[in-house]
Amino acid sequence: MPSPSLGVVLVTAGSEAEAESLARHLVDHRLAACVSITPIRSVYRWQGEVQAEAEWQLVIKTDLSQFDAIALAIAQHHSYEVPEIIALPIVAGLPDYLTWLQAQVQ
């Protein structure tokens, strides 16, 4: 039975190379089973001004019991002063996939 703490962590990066580097680090260190990387456009307020930037979205599939280690690894290797690092639980999924996911991060 897969762990109820499985989830996804969302992170944005400023370049494809940075996103790839973060993803590889997380998977290499078994902090993530899989990381999907997608180009996006973000609109946000930073230091009192509205910004619009191209970014890369990382969707990190993991066991959220490792969230602190994931957040620390991202913060240590990320170029942003305040990187987006947010977690969402997986409330349902294909049992075989969830079993595989859990096995990759143990």
Backbone as a printed PyTorch tensor [residue, N CA C, xyz], in Angstrom:
tensor([[[  0.8400,  -1.1940,   0.0000],
         [  0.0000,   0.0000,   0.0000],
         [  0.8780,   1.2480,   0.0000]],

        [[  0.7210,   2.1420,  -0.9800],
         [  1.5250,   3.3600,  -1.0280],
         [  1.2700,   4.2610,   0.1840]],

        [[  2.2990,   5.0150,   0.5260],
         [  2.2280,   5.9310,   1.6570],
         [  1.2170,   7.0480,   1.4030]],

        [[  0.4540,   7.4360,   2.4250],
         [ -0.4800,   8.5580,   2.2580],
         [  0.2330,   9.9010,   2.1690]],

        [[  1.5660,   9.9140,   2.3480],
         [  2.2890,  11.1810,   2.2920],
         [  2.8620,  11.4760,   0.9000]],

        [[  2.4650,  10.7090,  -0.1130],
         [  2.9430,  10.9930,  -1.4660],
         [  2.3360,  12.3030,  -1.9600]],

        [[  3.1310,  13.0570,  -2.7340],
         [  2.6370,  14.3320,  -3.2320],
         [  3.5300,  14.8890,  -4.3120]],

        [[  3.2320,  16.1150,  -4.6860],
         [  4.0470,  16.8410,  -5.6540],
         [  4.5100,  18.1460,  -5.0210]],

        [[  5.7050,  18.5440,  -5.3990],
         [  6.2510,  19.8230,  -4.9800],
         [  6.4270,  20.6470,  -6.2470]],

        [[  5.9520,  21.8760,  -6.2120],
         [  6.0610,  22.7820,  -7.3570],
         [  7.1700,  23.7850,  -7.0920]],

        [[  8.0250,  23.9430,  -8.0980],
         [  9.1510,  24.8750,  -8.0250],
         [  9.2800,  25.5310,  -9.3970]],

        [[  9.5680,  26.8200,  -9.4300],
         [  9.8820,  27.4730, -10.6990],
         [ 11.3690,  27.8060, -10.7310]],

        [[ 11.9250,  27.7950, -11.9410],
         [ 13.3330,  28.1270, -12.1470],
         [ 13.4310,  29.1290, -13.2880]],

        [[ 14.5050,  29.8950, -13.2850],
         [ 14.6750,  30.9550, -14.2650],
         [ 15.1990,  30.5170, -15.6150]],

        [[ 15.7000,  29.2830, -15.7000],
         [ 16.2100,  28.7950, -16.9830],
         [ 16.0030,  27.2920, -17.0870]],

        [[ 16.0330,  26.8030, -18.3050],
         [ 15.8990,  25.3650, -18.5220],
         [ 17.0770,  24.6250, -17.8960]],

        [[ 18.2690,  25.1950, -18.0200],
         [ 19.4570,  24.5490, -17.4560],
         [ 19.3550,  24.4330, -15.9380]],

        [[ 18.8730,  25.4840, -15.2830],
         [ 18.7150,  25.4320, -13.8300],
         [ 17.6580,  24.4010, -13.4440]],

        [[ 16.5520,  24.3640, -14.1600],
         [ 15.4910,  23.3930, -13.8910],
         [ 16.0250,  21.9710, -14.0410]],

        [[ 16.7710,  21.7130, -15.0980],
         [ 17.3510,  20.3850, -15.3390],
         [ 18.3330,  20.0110, -14.2280]],

        [[ 19.1550,  20.9610, -13.8110],
         [ 20.1210,  20.7130, -12.7470],
         [ 19.4250,  20.3750, -11.4280]],

        [[ 18.3960,  21.1470, -11.0870],
         [ 17.6310,  20.8780,  -9.8650],
         [ 16.9720,  19.4930,  -9.9380]],

        [[ 16.3580,  19.1930, -11.0710],
         [ 15.6720,  17.9080, -11.2430],
         [ 16.6440,  16.7480, -11.0860]],

        [[ 17.7690,  16.8320, -11.7440],
         [ 18.7560,  15.7470, -11.6650],
         [ 19.2760,  15.5720, -10.2360]],

        [[ 19.5210,  16.6770,  -9.5520],
         [ 19.9860,  16.6040,  -8.1630],
         [ 18.9570,  15.8710,  -7.2920]],

        [[ 17.6970,  16.2390,  -7.4280],
         [ 16.6490,  15.6310,  -6.6010],
         [ 16.4860,  14.1420,  -6.8840]],

        [[ 16.5110,  13.7680,  -8.1630],
         [ 16.3630,  12.3520,  -8.5240],
         [ 17.6220,  11.5730,  -8.1190]],

        [[ 18.8060,  12.1390,  -8.3800],
         [ 20.0590,  11.4650,  -8.0050],
         [ 20.1240,  11.1650,  -6.5130]],

        [[ 19.5940,  12.0740,  -5.6990],
         [ 19.6440,  11.9150,  -4.2460],
         [ 18.3880,  11.2480,  -3.6710]],

        [[ 17.5690,  10.6800,  -4.5540],
         [ 16.3340,   9.9720,  -4.1710],
         [ 15.3620,  10.8340,  -3.3670]],

        [[ 15.4030,  12.1340,  -3.6130],
         [ 14.4290,  13.0380,  -3.0130],
         [ 13.1930,  13.1510,  -3.8850]],

        [[ 13.2990,  12.7020,  -5.1270],
         [ 12.1800,  12.7090,  -6.0740],
         [ 12.2380,  11.4410,  -6.9070]],

        [[ 11.0600,  10.9170,  -7.2280],
         [ 10.9830,   9.7740,  -8.1330],
         [ 11.0840,  10.2440,  -9.5740]],

        [[ 10.4940,  11.3950,  -9.8390],
         [ 10.4030,  11.9310, -11.1970],
         [ 10.1720,  13.4360, -11.0980]],

        [[ 10.7450,  14.1730, -12.0300],
         [ 10.5040,  15.6090, -12.1000],
         [ 10.1400,  15.9550, -13.5360]],

        [[  8.9640,  16.5190, -13.7200],
         [  8.5450,  16.9930, -15.0320],
         [  8.8900,  18.4690, -15.1340]],

        [[  9.3900,  18.8840, -16.2930],
         [  9.8240,  20.2670, -16.5040],
         [  9.0750,  20.8380, -17.6970]],

        [[  8.4320,  21.9970, -17.4810],
         [  7.6160,  22.6140, -18.5220],
         [  7.9030,  24.1150, -18.5880]],

        [[  8.0410,  24.6790, -19.8040],
         [  8.1840,  26.1390, -19.8950],
         [  6.8470,  26.8160, -19.5890]],

        [[  6.9180,  27.9100, -18.8300],
         [  5.7140,  28.6680, -18.4620],
         [  6.0180,  30.1560, -18.5290]],

        [[  5.0070,  30.9590, -18.3600],
         [  5.1510,  32.4180, -18.2280],
         [  4.4790,  32.7860, -16.9170]],

        [[  5.2040,  33.4630, -16.0490],
         [  4.6850,  33.8340, -14.7340],
         [  4.5280,  35.3450, -14.6250]],

        [[  3.4230,  35.7640, -14.0130],
         [  3.1760,  37.1730, -13.7020],
         [  3.0450,  37.2520, -12.1910]],

        [[  3.8480,  38.0980, -11.5720],
         [  3.8960,  38.1640, -10.1170],
         [  4.3870,  39.5420,  -9.6640]],

        [[  4.1870,  39.8320,  -8.4050],
         [  4.6780,  41.0860,  -7.8340],
         [  5.9590,  40.7770,  -7.0660]],

        [[  7.0190,  41.5340,  -7.3490],
         [  8.2860,  41.3780,  -6.6500],
         [  8.8590,  42.7590,  -6.3700]],

        [[  9.1300,  43.0080,  -5.1030],
         [  9.6890,  44.2770,  -4.6400],
         [  8.8580,  45.4620,  -5.1240]],

        [[  7.5310,  45.3050,  -5.0220],
         [  6.6010,  46.3800,  -5.3190],
         [  6.2510,  46.5810,  -6.7780]],

        [[  6.8040,  45.7800,  -7.6560],
         [  6.5280,  45.9400,  -9.0880],
         [  6.0130,  44.6350,  -9.6840]],

        [[  5.0910,  44.7550, -10.6380],
         [  4.5830,  43.5850, -11.3400],
         [  5.6110,  43.1630, -12.3820]],

        [[  5.9300,  41.8810, -12.3430],
         [  6.9010,  41.2980, -13.2620],
         [  6.1890,  40.2790, -14.1560]],

        [[  6.7040,  40.0610, -15.3390],
         [  6.2370,  38.9920, -16.2340],
         [  7.4900,  38.3630, -16.8330]],

        [[  7.6930,  37.0910, -16.5300],
         [  8.9320,  36.4240, -16.9290],
         [  8.6650,  35.0190, -17.4520]],

        [[  9.5150,  34.5950, -18.3580],
         [  9.5310,  33.1880, -18.7580],
         [ 10.2220,  32.4080, -17.6470]],

        [[  9.6420,  31.2810, -17.2730],
         [ 10.2300,  30.4290, -16.2530],
         [ 10.0380,  28.9710, -16.6620]],

        [[ 10.5920,  28.0800, -15.8560],
         [ 10.4380,  26.6450, -16.0550],
         [  9.8150,  26.0850, -14.7980]],

        [[  8.6990,  25.3730, -14.9650],
         [  7.9740,  24.7790, -13.8400],
         [  8.4480,  23.3500, -13.6170]],

        [[  8.8760,  23.0580, -12.4080],
         [  9.2210,  21.6980, -12.0160],
         [  8.0560,  21.1230, -11.2280]],

        [[  7.5960,  19.9500, -11.6260],
         [  6.5790,  19.2060, -10.8870],
         [  7.3130,  17.9790, -10.3480]],

        [[  7.5750,  18.0040,  -9.0540],
         [  8.4170,  17.0170,  -8.3980],
         [  7.5300,  15.9860,  -7.7050]],

        [[  7.5600,  14.7490,  -8.1720],
         [  6.7820,  13.6770,  -7.5570],
         [  7.6280,  13.0270,  -6.4770]],

        [[  7.0840,  12.9820,  -5.2430],
         [  7.9020,  12.5800,  -4.1180],
         [  7.0610,  12.0950,  -2.9460]],

        [[  7.7460,  11.7470,  -1.8680],
         [  7.1100,  11.4750,  -0.5870],
         [  7.2790,  12.7530,   0.2350]],

        [[  6.1830,  13.3600,   0.6010],
         [  6.2410,  14.6580,   1.2820],
         [  6.8590,  14.5770,   2.6740]],

        [[  7.0910,  13.3780,   3.1780],
         [  7.8180,  13.2660,   4.4420],
         [  9.2570,  13.7580,   4.2690]],

        [[  9.7140,  13.8850,   3.0190],
         [ 11.0520,  14.4000,   2.7190],
         [ 11.0310,  15.8880,   2.3500]],

        [[  9.9170,  16.5560,   2.5920],
         [  9.7850,  17.9520,   2.1520],
         [ 10.9120,  18.8340,   2.6730]],

        [[ 11.2710,  18.7180,   3.9350],
         [ 12.3240,  19.5920,   4.4850],
         [ 13.6410,  19.4030,   3.7490]],

        [[ 14.0070,  18.1630,   3.4570],
         [ 15.2460,  17.8920,   2.7220],
         [ 15.1590,  18.4020,   1.2890]],

        [[ 13.9970,  18.2690,   0.6820],
         [ 13.7910,  18.7780,  -0.6800],
         [ 13.9180,  20.3020,  -0.7000]],

        [[ 13.2350,  20.9600,   0.2210],
         [ 13.2850,  22.4260,   0.2880],
         [ 14.7000,  22.9140,   0.5300]],

        [[ 15.4410,  22.2480,   1.3940],
         [ 16.8200,  22.6380,   1.6670],
         [ 17.6850,  22.4690,   0.4230]],

        [[ 17.5470,  21.3380,  -0.2660],
         [ 18.3330,  21.0940,  -1.4800],
         [ 18.0230,  22.1410,  -2.5470]],

        [[ 16.7490,  22.4630,  -2.7100],
         [ 16.3740,  23.4720,  -3.7050],
         [ 16.9350,  24.8320,  -3.3170]],

        [[ 16.7490,  25.2290,  -2.0710],
         [ 17.2390,  26.5330,  -1.6160],
         [ 18.7540,  26.6500,  -1.7950]],

        [[ 19.4890,  25.5710,  -1.5590],
         [ 20.9530,  25.5970,  -1.6850],
         [ 21.4260,  25.6960,  -3.1300]],

        [[ 20.6160,  25.2190,  -4.0730],
         [ 21.0470,  25.1610,  -5.4750],
         [ 20.2610,  26.0970,  -6.3960]],

        [[ 19.4060,  26.9230,  -5.8490],
         [ 18.5180,  27.7690,  -6.6540],
         [ 19.0770,  29.1770,  -6.7710]],

        [[ 18.8490,  29.7980,  -7.9210],
         [ 19.3640,  31.1550,  -8.1460],
         [ 18.4580,  32.2510,  -7.5770]],

        [[ 17.2080,  31.9360,  -7.2900],
         [ 16.2820,  32.9600,  -6.7920],
         [ 16.5320,  33.2520,  -5.3140]],

        [[ 16.3180,  34.4930,  -4.9280],
         [ 16.4070,  34.8870,  -3.5250],
         [ 15.3340,  34.1710,  -2.7040]],

        [[ 14.1170,  34.0940,  -3.2640],
         [ 12.9930,  33.4160,  -2.6040],
         [ 12.3370,  32.4900,  -3.6290]],

        [[ 12.8300,  31.2500,  -3.7500],
         [ 12.2320,  30.3490,  -4.7380],
         [ 10.8610,  29.8630,  -4.2970]],

        [[ 10.0080,  29.6210,  -5.2950],
         [  8.7220,  28.9730,  -5.0280],
         [  9.0100,  27.5170,  -4.6690]],

        [[  8.5290,  27.0950,  -3.5080],
         [  8.6170,  25.6930,  -3.0990],
         [  7.3190,  25.4070,  -2.3490]],

        [[  6.3560,  24.7920,  -3.0420],
         [  5.0720,  24.4930,  -2.4120],
         [  4.7190,  23.0340,  -2.6630]],

        [[  4.0340,  22.4370,  -1.7010],
         [  3.7080,  21.0130,  -1.7820],
         [  2.2020,  20.7990,  -1.8250]],

        [[  1.8080,  19.8030,  -2.5950],
         [  0.4090,  19.3970,  -2.7140],
         [  0.3270,  17.8880,  -2.5380]],

        [[ -0.6440,  17.3980,  -1.7800],
         [ -0.7740,  15.9480,  -1.6230],
         [ -1.3700,  15.3150,  -2.8780]],

        [[ -1.0060,  14.0670,  -3.1010],
         [ -1.6610,  13.2630,  -4.1330],
         [ -2.8310,  12.5750,  -3.4290]],

        [[ -4.0430,  12.8900,  -3.8380],
         [ -5.2160,  12.3250,  -3.1670],
         [ -5.6960,  11.0270,  -3.8160]],

        [[ -5.2750,  10.7640,  -5.0370],
         [ -5.6210,   9.5210,  -5.7200],
         [ -4.6460,   9.3210,  -6.8640]],

        [[ -4.4580,   8.0770,  -7.2590],
         [ -3.5770,   7.7830,  -8.3750],
         [ -3.5910,   6.3030,  -8.6890]],

        [[ -3.0650,   5.9560,  -9.8330],
         [ -2.9470,   4.5590, -10.2350],
         [ -2.0830,   3.8500,  -9.1990]],

        [[ -2.6000,   2.8170,  -8.5350],
         [ -1.8310,   2.1560,  -7.4710],
         [ -0.4300,   1.7060,  -7.9040]],

        [[ -0.2980,   1.1530,  -9.0990],
         [  1.0240,   0.7030,  -9.5550],
         [  1.9920,   1.8810,  -9.6800]],

        [[  1.5150,   3.0230, -10.1680],
         [  2.3760,   4.2010, -10.2840],
         [  2.7840,   4.6930,  -8.9010]],

        [[  1.8340,   4.7670,  -7.9820],
         [  2.1360,   5.2530,  -6.6330],
         [  3.1100,   4.3250,  -5.9190]],

        [[  2.9900,   3.0240,  -6.1430],
         [  3.9340,   2.0690,  -5.5660],
         [  5.3300,   2.3050,  -6.1360]],

        [[  5.4180,   2.5060,  -7.4560],
         [  6.7090,   2.8060,  -8.0940],
         [  7.2790,   4.1000,  -7.5290]],

        [[  6.4580,   5.1470,  -7.4410],
         [  6.9050,   6.4410,  -6.9290],
         [  7.5220,   6.2600,  -5.5430]],

        [[  6.8110,   5.5960,  -4.6700],
         [  7.3040,   5.4180,  -3.2940],
         [  8.6180,   4.6450,  -3.2670]],

        [[  8.7410,   3.6250,  -4.1000],
         [  9.9610,   2.8150,  -4.1120],
         [ 11.1780,   3.6430,  -4.5400]],

        [[ 10.9760,   4.6570,  -5.3700],
         [ 12.0940,   5.4640,  -5.8720],
         [ 12.6450,   6.4340,  -4.8430]],

        [[ 11.8550,   6.7820,  -3.8540],
         [ 12.2940,   7.7880,  -2.8830],
         [ 12.5810,   7.1900,  -1.5090]],

        [[ 12.7130,   5.8700,  -1.4530],
         [ 13.0560,   5.2170,  -0.1820],
         [ 14.5230,   4.9280,  -0.1130]]])
